[in-house]
Amino acid sequence: MNSSLSFLIIALLVMICACGDSGNDGKTMMPADQKDIVITIGNITDRTGPAAQAMQYIDLALEDAILYYNDNDLIPGVKLKLESYDTQYDTAKVILGYNYLKAKNATVITSFLPIVPEILSPHVNKDEMVFFTANANAEYLYPPSYTLAWSCLWDETIYTQLKWIATNHWDYELNGPARIGGAGWDDGTTSIIFAAAKKYARAHPDQFEWTEGYITDFTFSWAPQVEALKDCDYIFLPVMMHTFTREYYNAGHDKATFLGNESHTAFLGMMSESGRWNEIDGMLFAINLPWWGQGAEEEVPIVDELINTYHPGNGNEIKMAGRSYVTAFLHPMLCEIIKIAVEEVGPENVNSRTIYDAAQTFQYDLPSRSNYLNFSATKRNGYNYFMISEAVAEVETLIGVSDWLPVVHEP
């Protein structure tokens, strides 16, 4: 790839060629042994739209986790089956996908697309269908609902990230409050992030001054937003950050420290391919685990085990693409929750409700941090800790700059 422009042209061609393919893309994973009870996991994804770059590895990790549990007979009496639906990142196709997966006898739904929770949560609550997602706004999780999010709430992520910045990165006592703003898509998540940052700034006017958050309808051109944010000290970037950073630096700006989260890491491979890590040098990421080569493999060894088992020789390529495949450690958690339900009620009695009940007892510990993630009868978001890592252009990787940070629940 010579530039991000060539990527966008290719991506648009792919979407045009696939415009008639709305629905199952043929990626049905059938268990080999039909003597066991089959439990179907339904996956609402994007295979041919703007989120496909990240979702290809998230989906690959899900497929590998299911293969691993089936190949090793980790849930006796049960074989897991995967059905997927390609929404092309079109909000109008989310419910179409959900209905398709129900017709395929899905017992549990999973989706890492940010557009899905807002649309799907009322439906899964009505149907009592358990739904696991990467993240969601509190209103879709509480009062305790059938939607469970692996991560902490977006607003809590922002509170924790900004608290760390004020304590460790910006000397507000010397320099006054840092000017902070952002730009992003109307994807159901960006507005939550901006609202949380604004709320934190209002609670701590000595530390931050919120300027503005610009939300667009899936644009790839950011010139007006770049101009409006040029005087900010910190800028929350769009998830597909490469188009914004290119325009920011082409306009001659270099003042701001960029801010991102785990979602942005899916596009680090693109920054490497285009030779533009210099544009994100110093960017601060709120992430759920240490980066590759800095402890991630030791904290969640299942990731390397899956890579070595199903993709021998391709581990570096998978890791260089960013962090999408690290969801490989979340997908086995879903399989473990299903296993708990099977152990409690027997394979023949497992349904969405029993998986939902089992999830409420689930806790996951890391070697370095107990109660790293858990659900309960009253808790629908998982992570209890995360950390801050910094982009270092010289070595084209993320370097940890914080210890484990307990989630901050209020600004």
N, C-alpha and C positions, 0 to 999 in steps of 0.2 A: 504494500500500500504506500503510495507516494505522498498522500495527504488525506486529511479527513474528508475533503470534498469527494475524493474517489470512493471512500466508504459510503458516503451518503447517496451517491449515484447508484452504487451497487445495491444498497439497501432499498432504494426506491424501485429499482428494476425488479428486485425480488418480490416486493409487495405488489407491484403491478401484475407480474406473472402469476401471483398466487391469489389474485383478488377473487377468484371464483371458489377458493378453497376455504369455506367457512364451516368448520366442524371438525370431526375427527380426522386427523391426518394419517390414519392407518397405523399409528404407533400404539397398538394394543399388545400388552405383554401378557401372554397366557401361561399359566402354570402348567408344567409338563404332566404332573400327576393329578388326575381328576378324581382319585379316590378320596382325597382330603377335602375338607370344607374349603370353599373358595371365598375369600373376603376381598372385595374390590375397592381399591383406592381410586377415587376420581380426581384428576388433575386439570385445573383450569389454567391454561398457559398461553404463551405467545410464541409461535414458531416462525411466523412470517411477517410480523409487524415491527415497530420501532424498539420493542423490548427484547426482541429475539436474541440479540447479542449476549445479553446476560442470562436469559432464560435457557439457552441451550445447555449450559453447564449445570444450572439448577435442576433441570429435567434429567440430565445425564446422571446426576447424583441420586435422584429419586429412583431412577431405573436400576442403578447399581445396588442401592440399599435393598430394594425388593428382591433382586437376584440373589444377593448375599443371604438374606433371611430364608429364601426358598432353597438355595443350594445347600445350606448348612442345616436345614430343618430346625430352625431356631424357634419356630412356633409349632410344636407337635400337633398333628391333626389338621393343620391349616396350610394352605398355599395362598400367597398374596397375588393379586392380579392388578395390573395398572391399566386404566383407561384415561386417555388424554383428549382434551378439546382445545383447538387453536382459536383463540378469540381475535387474533391479529391486532391485539390491543385496542379493540373496538368495544366501548362500553355497552353498545346495543347487543353485543353477542355474549355478554356474561351470563344472563339468564338462559339464553339459548343453550349455552354450554352446560349450565347446571342441570337443565331439564334433560339434555342428552345423556349426561352421566347418571342421572337417576334412572333413566330408561335402561342403562347398562348395568343396573343393580349396584351402583356404588353405595357402600356402607359408610364411607367417610370421604370428605372433600378436602383437598389441599390446594392452595394457590399462593404464590409469592408475588403476584401482580398487585401493585398498589391501588389499581382501579376497582378491585374486586370486593373488598370488605364492605364498603358503603352500600354497594348494590345488593350484595348477596346476604348480608346479615339478617335482614327482616325475613327473608325466605327460609333460611336454615332454622331460625327460631320457630317459625310457623310449622315447619316440617319435622322439627326435632332431629335435624341432621347435623352431626358434629362437623365443624369446619375449622381447619388449622391454617393459619396464615402467618406471614413473616411479621407483619405489624398492622395495627389498626388504631383508629381513634377510640378514646374511652367510651364514647356513646354507642359504639358497636360491640363493646365487650361487657359493659356494665349498664344496669344491674346484670349479675352473672348470666351470660348468654351461652348459646351453642357455638359462638365464635371464640376461638382461643388463639392468641398471638404469641409466637415464640419470643419475640423481643420485648423490651420494656416499652412503655408508651412513648410516642414521639415527643410529646411535650416534656416528659421526664428526661429523655435523652438530651434535649436542648438545654434544660436547666443544668444538668450535670456538666455538659460540655462548656457552657458559658461560665459556670462557677469555677471550673478548672482554669479557663483562660484568664479570668480576673485575678486568680490567685497565683498563676504560674507563668503567664505569657504576656499580659499587658499591665504595665505599671500605671494604673489609673491615678494613684496618688501624685505621681510626677507629671503624667501627660494629660490628665483629665479623662473624661469618659471616652471610650472608643466608639467611633461611628460604625454602625453595623446595619447591613441590609441584605437583600438577596433577590434572586431571580429563579424561576422554575416553571414547570408545566402545571396545568390544572389537573392534577392526577390524584387528588384525594389526600395526598400527604403533604405537599408543599405548603398549602395554606395552614395546616396544623403547625408545621415547623415555624413559619413566620409569626403566627399568633403567639406561640410559646416564647419566641425570642423577644417579641414586643412586650409581652407580659413580664419577662425577666428584666428587661431594660427599665420598665416603669417601676419595678420593685427595687431596682438598684441604679438610680439615675447617676450616682457618682461613678459607676463602672462602665455603663453603656448608654449610648443614645441611639435609639432605633430610628432609622431614616425611612425606608420603605421596602416593601416586598412586592416584586412585580411578578404576576402570574399570567402566563400566556397559554394559548390553546395549541400546544404541541408545535411551537415554532422551532426552526433550526437557525434563525437569525436573531441576534441579540444586540444589535447596534444601539437601539434606543435605551435599552436597560443598562448596557455598558456605560453609556454616557451619563445616565442618571446616577449610577453607583460609583463613579470614578473617584470620588473623594472619601469613600468608606475605608475604614481600617480593616474591617472583616466583611466578607461577602459569602453568604450561603449560595452554593453553586447549583445549577440544574443537574439532575442525575447524569444525563448525557453531557458531561461537563466540557468536552473537547471543543465544541463549537463556541461556547461562551469564552473560554480561556484564549482561544485563537483571536477572537475579535477584541478582547480586552488588551492583549499584548500588541496586536497590530495597530491599535489606537494609541499606543505609546504609554500605556498605564502600567504601573508596577507597585503601587502603594499597598494594596490590600493583601491580607492573608486570607486565602480561601478556606472555606469550611465545608466538610462533607461527612458522610457516614458510610456504613457498610455497603449501601446500594451503589455508591460512586465507585467502589473498588472494582466493580464488574467491567469498567471501562479503562482500567489502567493498562491493560494489554494494548488497547488502541493508542494510548499515549506513547507506549514503547515503539509500536510499529511505525508511528508517524514521527518519531524522534522529537517529541515535544514535552518531555518531562520537565524541562526548564520552566514551562508555563505554570506548573503546579508545585514547584519547589517551595517547601515550607507549609504546604496545605495541611490542615489539621483534620484528621478523621476520627470520629467517634466509632470505634469498632468493638465487636463482641469477643474477639480473641486476639492473642498476639499474631503478628503477621507470619507468613511463611518463613521458615528458617530462624525464627526468633522465639520458638516455643509452641507454635500452633500444632506441630506434629506430635509433640509430647503431651499436650493437653488433650487432644482428640485423636488418638492413634488410629481410630476407625477410618479416618480420611485417607491416610496413606495405605491402609490395608485394602480399601476398596480400589484405589488407584492401581496398586500393584497387582491386585487380583484380576481386574477387568480391563486395565489399560497399561499393561507393562510397557515401559519404554516411552510412554507419553506423559509421564508425571510433570515434567518441566513445562511442556506446552499447556497443560491444564492449569498449572499454578501461575504461569505468566499471563494467562488471560484475566487474572484478577482473583476475586474471592468467591465467585458464584458457586464453585464446586464445594466450598467449605460447608455449604448446607448439607453435605453428605453426613455431617454429624447430627443434624436436626432430623433428617429423614429416618435414621435408625431409632431416634426417640419416638417417632410416630409408630414405627413397627413395635417398639417396646411397649407402648401404651396398648396397642392391639393385643400383644402377648399377655399383658396383665389382665385384660378383659377375658381372654380365652381361659386363662388359669382360674379366674373367679367364677365363670358361668359355664365353661365348656364350649368347645368349638361350635357346636350346633346351635347354641343359644346366643351367640354374639350378634349384636346389631348396633346401630348407631348410638342408641341410648347407653348400652353397656360400655362402649368405647368412651363415650362422654363421661360416664361415671368413673371409669378407670383413670382418665386424664386428671381428675381432681385429686388423685393420690400421688401423682407423679413428681419426683424430684431427681435432679441430675447434678452430680458433683464432679468437679474437675480435680485433677491431682493437686492443684495449687489453691483451690477455692471450693469450699463446701457450700451447698445450697446455691450453686451458680444459677440454677434455673429451677422453677417449680410452679405448679398449678395447685389450686385448692378449691374448696367449695365456694370461696369468695374471691379468688384471684384468677384472672383470665389472661394476664400477660406474664411471660415467662422469666426473662433475664432479671437478675438482681444486681448484676455488676457489668461494667464494660470498662474500656480504657481508651486513651488517646494515643494515636500514632501520627507521625509526621512524615510527609513525602520528602525524600531526599533525592534530588535529581542526579547527583553524582554517581549514585549506585543504583538508581531506578528501583527503589523499593521503599517500603514504609518502615520507619524505626519507632519503636515504642518510646514514648516520653512521659508516661505516667504508670503508676501501679494500678491495681484493680480499684476502680472507683465505685463505691456504693451508689446506687441510683438515688438522685435527688428528687423527691416527690413534689415539692412546692418551691416556687421561686424565692 
